[in-house]
């Protein structure tokens, strides 16, 4: 189906200025200089896959916007002059601020840089409207394996789509029951500057051993580390954490996650966090208020829908375990990757401030050798600069017996 989901449209509203705009960014490092011909080939294959599309507005009121193929692309950026290795993170942050447009296109961009050590860094960025972390990983893995798979458009007329959407919403409204809010929302803050960021590798065996020693899990350890960094930054406890859960159906590339929420307080252990997360996963996923069908947002005018959905899924922290990196991502052609990171970033905040309750987001992915954590701090008071964020991350990991290796 080529129609936008409710979550797709939420990210579209945020891209247009209502809420926190988001892009997905994948980062790769190698110890060798990657040949430009290989990167040009990867760029071409990506353009033929699910990133090579854009949003088209319907002609019939009530129909959902749809995705259509888009051949408009940003050119590959791969200058000949290398940058110092210690400037890699600043380079990655700068390229996460690229202008990608899911409606006008292009909705994605590829850039690479040579490093003075002789290695290469690669950045692939796409609008969060096009896909989420798991869909992004799948799209890039397919491109690296030279098997581009643009989603089957599954065309349906605007009139038919509108009729089906009205029927679904109408049926759902008959089951609406009032449900009082049980979670006190955090007041949003206005973000005026680009995020402060940190990327860190931890030995995978070490990570799993620490988790197992406290009757936890690798995912519970991720939540605990994130909460620990928040505590060191003096974010008030208990801290409320949003955890994305992958609910996608097989073959879906578009946004396929929903949110659950957990709370971490002083005194929580890895075992208690693990139990609390398991309970959250067993509960119904978050949707529209009072059990209304989420699709009702797609029948509202854009401005009203954006206002109703503002802040949906946001809490003090976002903790996203993207999971194991597919084998296809561990090499770039003949070049072995020495580092892989995945994260969501938020472009344009220094020119167009946005409001959000999220103070810190943490993204994790792993290979057999290492866990890579990407920290994205939005709270300008508690994380005033990158050095402060790195200090908190280093102290929290060291306090748990984990040795950090910063990018």
C-alpha positions in Angstrom: 0.0 0.0 0.0 1.4 3.4 -1.0 -0.8 5.5 1.3 0.8 7.2 4.4 0.1 5.7 7.8 -1.0 7.8 10.8 2.7 7.8 12.0 3.9 8.8 8.6 1.6 11.8 8.6 2.7 12.8 12.2 6.2 13.0 11.0 5.1 15.0 7.9 3.4 17.6 10.2 6.6 17.9 12.2 8.7 18.3 9.1 6.4 21.2 8.1 7.0 23.0 11.4 4.5 21.6 13.9 6.7 19.8 16.5 10.1 18.3 16.4 11.4 17.6 12.8 13.3 14.3 12.4 15.6 12.6 10.0 17.2 9.1 10.2 21.0 9.0 9.8 23.2 6.0 9.4 27.0 6.4 9.9 29.8 4.0 8.8 33.6 4.1 9.3 36.3 2.2 7.6 40.1 2.0 8.0 40.6 2.3 4.3 39.8 5.0 1.7 36.6 3.9 -0.1 36.6 4.2 -3.8 34.2 6.9 -5.1 32.9 4.5 -7.8 31.5 2.2 -5.1 29.7 5.1 -3.4 28.3 6.3 -6.7 26.9 2.9 -7.3 25.4 2.7 -3.8 23.8 6.2 -4.4 22.3 5.0 -7.7 20.8 1.8 -6.1 19.4 3.8 -3.2 17.5 6.0 -5.6 15.8 3.0 -7.0 14.6 1.8 -3.6 12.1 3.0 -1.0 14.1 6.1 -0.2 13.5 7.3 -3.8 9.9 8.4 -3.3 8.0 11.5 -2.2 4.6 12.4 -0.7 1.8 13.4 -3.1 -1.4 15.0 -1.9 -4.8 13.4 -2.8 -7.4 15.1 -5.0 -10.4 13.8 -3.0 -11.1 15.1 0.5 -10.7 12.3 3.1 -8.2 10.3 1.1 -4.8 9.9 2.5 -1.6 11.3 0.9 0.4 8.7 -1.1 4.0 7.9 -1.9 5.1 8.1 -5.5 8.5 7.3 -7.1 10.8 10.3 -7.2 13.9 10.5 -9.4 15.1 13.9 -8.0 18.3 13.3 -6.0 21.0 15.1 -4.1 24.3 14.4 -5.7 26.9 12.4 -3.7 29.2 14.6 -1.7 32.7 13.1 -1.4 35.4 15.8 -1.4 39.1 14.9 -1.9 40.4 16.9 1.1 40.4 14.7 4.3 39.2 15.9 7.7 40.9 15.1 11.1 39.5 12.0 12.8 38.5 14.0 15.8 36.2 16.2 13.6 34.2 13.2 12.4 31.3 13.7 14.9 31.0 17.4 14.0 31.0 16.4 10.3 28.3 13.9 10.9 26.2 16.4 12.8 26.6 18.9 10.0 25.4 16.4 7.4 22.4 15.4 9.6 21.3 19.1 9.1 20.9 18.6 5.3 17.7 19.8 3.6 15.7 16.6 2.8 12.1 17.2 1.8 9.6 14.3 1.7 7.1 16.2 -0.5 9.2 18.2 -3.0 12.2 15.8 -2.8 14.8 14.7 -2.6 13.9 13.0 0.8 17.4 11.6 1.3 21.1 12.4 0.8 24.5 10.6 0.8 27.8 12.1 1.8 31.3 10.7 2.6 34.6 12.1 3.8 38.1 10.9 3.8 39.9 10.9 7.2 43.5 11.9 7.8 44.1 8.5 9.3 43.4 7.0 5.9 39.9 5.8 6.6 36.5 7.0 5.3 33.2 8.0 7.0 29.9 7.6 5.2 26.6 9.3 6.1 23.2 8.4 4.7 20.3 10.6 5.8 16.6 10.3 5.0 13.4 12.0 6.1 11.6 10.2 9.0 8.4 10.5 6.9 9.8 7.9 4.4 10.8 5.3 7.0 11.8 4.6 10.6 15.1 3.0 11.9 14.2 -0.6 11.0 12.9 0.4 7.5 16.0 2.5 7.0 18.3 -0.3 7.9 16.4 -2.6 5.5 16.6 -0.2 2.7 20.3 0.4 3.0 21.0 -3.3 3.5 19.1 -4.1 0.3 21.1 -1.3 -1.6 24.4 -2.6 -0.3 23.4 -6.1 -1.5 22.4 -4.5 -4.9 18.8 -5.6 -4.5 16.7 -2.4 -4.5 13.1 -3.1 -3.7 10.8 -0.2 -4.2 7.5 -0.9 -2.3 4.7 -2.2 -4.4 2.5 0.9 -4.8 -0.7 -1.2 -4.5 -2.7 1.6 -6.1 -6.1 2.5 -4.9 -8.1 5.4 -6.1 -8.5 8.5 -3.9 -12.3 8.0 -3.8 -12.0 4.4 -2.7 -9.3 5.2 -0.1 -11.5 8.0 1.3 -14.5 5.7 1.5 -12.6 2.9 3.3 -11.0 5.4 5.7 -14.5 6.9 6.6 -15.9 3.4 7.2 -13.0 2.4 9.4 -13.1 5.5 11.5 -16.9 5.4 11.8 -16.8 1.8 13.0 -14.1 2.6 15.5 -16.0 5.6 16.9 -18.9 3.4 18.0 -16.5 1.7 20.4 -15.1 4.9 22.0 -15.0 4.9 25.8 -13.7 7.7 28.0 -10.4 6.8 29.6 -8.9 9.3 32.1 -5.3 10.2 31.7 -3.2 8.3 34.2 0.2 9.8 33.3 1.0 13.4 34.2 2.5 15.0 31.1 5.8 16.9 31.2 5.7 20.5 30.2 7.4 20.9 26.7 10.5 23.0 26.3 11.5 25.1 23.3 14.7 24.0 21.6 16.6 26.8 19.9 19.9 25.1 18.9 21.2 21.9 17.3 21.4 18.8 19.5 24.5 18.0 21.4 25.6 14.5 20.4 27.9 11.6 21.3 28.7 8.3 19.7 30.3 5.5 21.7 31.2 1.9 21.2 31.2 -0.7 24.0 32.5 -4.3 23.7 29.5 -6.5 23.0 30.6 -9.3 25.3 31.2 -6.8 28.1 27.7 -5.3 27.6 26.0 -8.7 27.7 28.0 -9.8 30.8 27.0 -6.7 32.8 23.4 -7.1 31.8 23.3 -10.8 32.8 25.2 -10.2 36.1 22.3 -8.1 37.4 19.5 -10.4 36.1 18.7 -7.9 33.4 18.9 -7.9 29.6 20.9 -5.9 27.0 17.8 -3.8 26.4 17.2 -3.1 30.2 20.9 -2.1 30.4 20.3 0.4 27.6 17.3 1.9 29.5 19.3 2.0 32.7 22.3 3.7 31.1 20.1 6.3 29.5 18.3 7.0 32.8 21.7 7.2 34.5 23.0 9.8 32.1 19.7 11.8 32.7 20.3 11.5 36.5 23.9 12.9 36.2 22.4 15.8 34.2 20.0 16.4 37.1 16.9 15.7 35.1 14.2 15.2 37.8 13.3 11.6 38.8 11.2 9.5 38.3 12.1 9.8 34.6 9.5 8.9 32.0 10.9 7.0 29.0 9.3 6.3 25.6 10.4 3.0 24.1 9.6 2.3 20.4 8.3 -1.1 19.6 8.4 -2.6 16.0 4.9 -3.6 15.0 5.5 -3.6 11.3 4.1 -6.3 9.0 6.4 -8.3 6.8 7.6 -6.2 3.9 6.6 -2.8 5.3 9.2 -0.1 4.8 7.2 2.9 6.1 7.1 3.8 9.7 6.0 0.7 11.6 6.7 1.4 15.2 4.4 2.3 18.1 5.4 3.6 21.6 5.2 2.2 25.1 6.1 4.1 28.2 8.0 3.0 31.3 9.1 5.0 34.4 12.5 4.6 36.1 13.1 5.9 39.6 16.0 6.0 42.0 16.6 2.5 43.3 15.5 0.7 40.2 17.7 -2.2 39.2 18.2 -3.9 35.8 15.9 -6.7 37.0 13.1 -4.2 37.9 13.6 -2.3 34.7 13.4 -5.5 32.7 10.2 -6.5 34.4 8.6 -3.1 34.0 9.5 -3.1 30.3 8.0 -6.6 29.8 4.8 -5.4 31.4 4.7 -2.3 29.1 5.2 -4.5 26.0 2.2 -6.6 27.0 -0.1 -3.6 27.1 -2.1 -2.1 24.2 -0.1 0.3 22.2 -0.6 4.0 22.5 -3.1 5.5 20.1 -5.6 8.3 19.8 -7.2 9.5 23.1 -10.1 7.6 24.6 -9.7 4.6 22.4 -10.6 6.6 19.3 -9.3 5.1 16.0 -5.9 6.7 15.3 -7.0 7.1 11.7 -9.3 9.9 12.7 -6.3 12.2 12.6 -6.1 11.6 8.9 -9.6 13.0 8.4 -8.9 16.2 10.2 -7.5 19.3 8.5 -3.7 19.4 8.7 -3.5 22.2 11.3 -6.0 20.6 13.6 -4.5 17.1 13.2 -1.0 18.4 14.0 -2.3 20.2 17.1 -4.1 17.1 18.3 -1.1 14.8 17.7 1.5 17.3 19.1 3.8 15.6 21.5 2.4 12.1 20.8 4.8 9.5 22.1 7.1 12.0 23.7 8.4 11.8 27.3 11.5 12.9 29.2 13.7 10.3 27.3 13.5 8.3 24.2 15.3 4.9 24.3 15.4 3.0 21.0 17.1 -0.4 20.6 17.4 -0.7 16.8 18.8 -4.1 17.3 21.4 -6.3 15.4 23.0 -4.8 12.3 22.3 -6.9 9.2 25.3 -8.6 7.8 25.1 -6.5 4.6 25.8 -3.4 6.6 29.1 -4.7 8.1 31.0 -4.1 4.8 31.0 -1.5 2.1 31.9 -3.7 -0.9 35.4 -5.0 -0.2 35.9 -2.6 2.7 35.2 -3.9 6.3 33.4 -1.4 8.5 35.0 -0.5 11.8 32.1 1.4 13.2 28.3 1.6 12.5 25.9 4.0 14.2 22.2 4.7 13.7 20.3 7.7 15.1 17.4 10.1 14.6 18.5 13.8 14.3 16.6 17.0 14.2 17.6 19.5 11.5 17.0 23.2 11.4 16.4 23.9 15.1 18.8 26.8 15.1 16.7 28.6 12.5 13.2 27.2 13.3 12.9 26.4 17.1 10.6 23.5 18.1 8.8 22.5 21.3 9.2 19.0 22.7 9.2 17.2 26.1 12.1 15.0 25.1 15.3 16.0 26.8 17.5 13.1 25.7 17.3 10.4 23.0 19.5 7.3 23.0 19.7 4.9 20.0 21.5 1.5 20.1 22.6 -1.0 17.5 25.0 -3.8 17.7 27.2 -6.3 15.8 28.8 -9.4 17.3 31.8 -7.3 18.3 30.3 -4.1 19.8 27.3 -2.1 20.9 27.1 1.4 19.5 25.1 4.0 21.5 24.1 7.3 19.9 23.2 10.1 22.4 21.2 13.1 21.1 20.6 15.7 23.8 18.0 18.4 23.3 17.8 20.0 26.8 20.0 23.1 26.4 20.2 23.8 30.1 21.3 20.3 31.3 23.4 19.4 28.3 24.9 22.8 27.4 27.7 21.4 25.1 29.0 18.1 23.7 31.8 17.9 26.3 29.3 17.9 29.1 27.3 15.1 27.5 30.4 13.0 26.9 31.4 13.5 30.6 28.1 12.2 31.8 28.2 9.2 29.3 31.7 8.3 30.2 31.0 8.4 34.0 27.8 6.4 33.7 29.4 3.6 31.6 32.5 3.5 33.7 30.3 3.3 36.9 28.8 0.1 35.4 32.1 -1.4 34.6 31.8 -0.6 30.8 34.7 0.8 28.9 33.6 3.5 26.4 35.3 4.2 23.0 34.1 7.5 21.7 34.0 8.3 18.0 
